[in-house]
Amino acid sequence: MSQVEVTKVAGAILFAALVVMVIRVLSNHLFGAEGEGQMEQAAATAPAKPGEAMPAEAKTESKPAAAAPAAAPAPAAAPAQQAAASGGGDADAGAAVFKGHLCFACHSFEAGHNGVGPSLAGVFGRKAAQAPGYAYSDGLKNSGIVWNEETIGKWVEGPQAVVPDAKMVLAKLVTDAKERADLIAYIKRESSK
């Protein structure tokens, strides 16, 4: 390898690390490191039904909580939405997961448009490390993975657990099973357009 190639590779690695750090800082700033725990705490201290009294431990705040409007019954899912759902996931909800976990910062669904990560166009059924024009790690090239619901599900829980030398570092792991199912349904729908 020539000195120029080594410098380019080192620069690319440093740039990728910088991008990952910026994404993590932004996600912590936008969503907070304790965001999930705060949501669980809020759910645990909220009244079970409108009009019920709040638990005593929830009344410690000095500001009164605004009354929530009565919820309308949820409309039945359209057949097209149900068809788009994969493995019990909701593709429309998966769009929010894709955005919330900052997947869009590195990936697109446009064929041949690689960013920090490879294009996800046509990813389902494709062997790993096969998106044209993207430089993959040797481990991923040799992994034998074929992308499907199961492999993508494991991947978004932690890429390094699947392929130790994987270049992908998630800003926020997708540890919630429902979020994973929704994300997979969304990726499946968008990648096949």
N, C-alpha and C positions, 0 to 999 in steps of 0.2 A: 504494500500500500504506500502510495507516495505521501509526502508531507502535506500536500494540498488536500488530499482525500481525508487524511487523519484530522486535519483542521476543520474540514467541512463536517465530518461526523461529530467531532467534539462540539462544534458550534450548534449543530442540530440538537444534540443531547442537552446542552445547556439551555437552549431556547425552549425545548419541551419542558424542562424542569421549571423554568421561569413561568411558562404558561400555566402549568399545574399549580404552582404556588399562587399565582394571581387568581386562578379559578377558586382555589380553596379559601383565600382571603375574602373574595367576593361572596362566595356561598356562605361563609360564616357571618359576614356582615349582613347579607340579605336574610338569611334564615336563622342565624344564631346557632352556636354550637349546642345549645340546650333546647333548640326549637321543638324537637320531638317530645322531650320530657315535659316541656311547658304545655304542649297540647294535651298530653295525657293527664297532667295535673289539672288543667282547666276542665277536662271532661269528668274527672273524678269529683270535683268540687261543685259542678253545676247541678241545678235541680234536675231530677229525672224527668219531670213533666212541667209544662208551662203552668204557672200559678202555684207550684209547690214552693215551700220555703227552702232556702239554700242551707246546706250543712253549716254548722257553727264555724268550722275551720275556714270556710270560704268567705266569711263575713269580716275578715280582718282588714280588707282594703278600705281606704277612706273614701274612694269614689263609688257612688252607687252604679250598679250595672244597668245598662239600658235594656229595656224589655225587648225581647226578640219578637219579630212579627210571627204570626201563626204560619206554620209551614203548610204549603199547599201539597196535596197528594202528588207524589212523583208520577210523571207521565210514563206510560208503558214504553219500553225501548222500541225504536223503529226496527223493522226486520233487517234493514241494511246495517244498522248499528250492531244488532245481534250477530249478523253474519261476519262482521269485521272483528268481533271479539274472538280471541283465541285462547283456548285452555281456560275458559272462565273469565278472561280479562276483558276489560272495556277499553277499546281503542281510544275513545274520546278522553277518558280519564288518563290514559297512558300518555296523551299529548302533554298533559300537565306534569306528569312524572318526568318526561323527557326534558321539559323546560326546567322544572324544579331541581333536577339533579345535574343540570347544565350540560347534558349530552350534546345539545345543539352547538356548544362552543367548539367542539372538535369534529363532529360528524354532520354530514348532510345526506339527503336522500337523492341528490342529483347524481346520476351516473357519471363517473369519471371526475367528479369534483371532490378530491381529497383535501382535507384540512390537516389539522394536527393529527387527526385520526382518519381512517379510510372512509370512503363513501359507503353508505349502508344500502345503496340501490342493489336490489336483487340478492340480498344477503342470505335469505332463507334457502336452504338446500345447497349453498355454496360451501366449498371446502375453505377452511381458514387460510388466511394469508394469500388470497387469490384476487383481491381487488386490484385492477391494473393501476400501475403508477405509484403504489404505496410501498415504502420500505419497511418490511416486517422484521421482527426479531427472529433469530434462528429457531428458538423454541417453538414459536407459533407456526413457523413454516413446517416444522417437523412434527407438529402435534397430532396430525390426522383428524382434527376436529372438523365436523360438518355442522354448520350453524342451523339450529332448529330451536324449538321452544326450550328444551332441556338444557342445551349447551349455552344458549344466550342467558337463560336464567342463572346458571352457575357463574357465568362470566361476570354479570353485573353485580353479583354478590361479592366478588373479589377476584379480579383477573389473575393476580399472582398465585392464588390458590389453585388455579387451573393450569397456568403456564408460568412457572417461576420467573422466567426472564421477560415476561410480557412488558411491552413499553407502556401500555395503557395504565394510567393511574386515575381512578375515579375521584372527582371532587367530593362525592358523597355516595357511599355504597348503597345499593338498593337492597336493604335487608328485610323489608316488609313484603310478605308473600303476595298480598293483593296488589301492591304497587308493582311488583315484578311481573305479575300476570297482566296487569294493565299496560305496562311498558312493552312487554313482548307483543301484545295484541296491536299496539300502535306501530311498533317497528315492522311487524308483519304486514300491516295494511299499507304503510307509507313506502316500504321498500319494494312493494310489488307494483307500484303505479308506473 
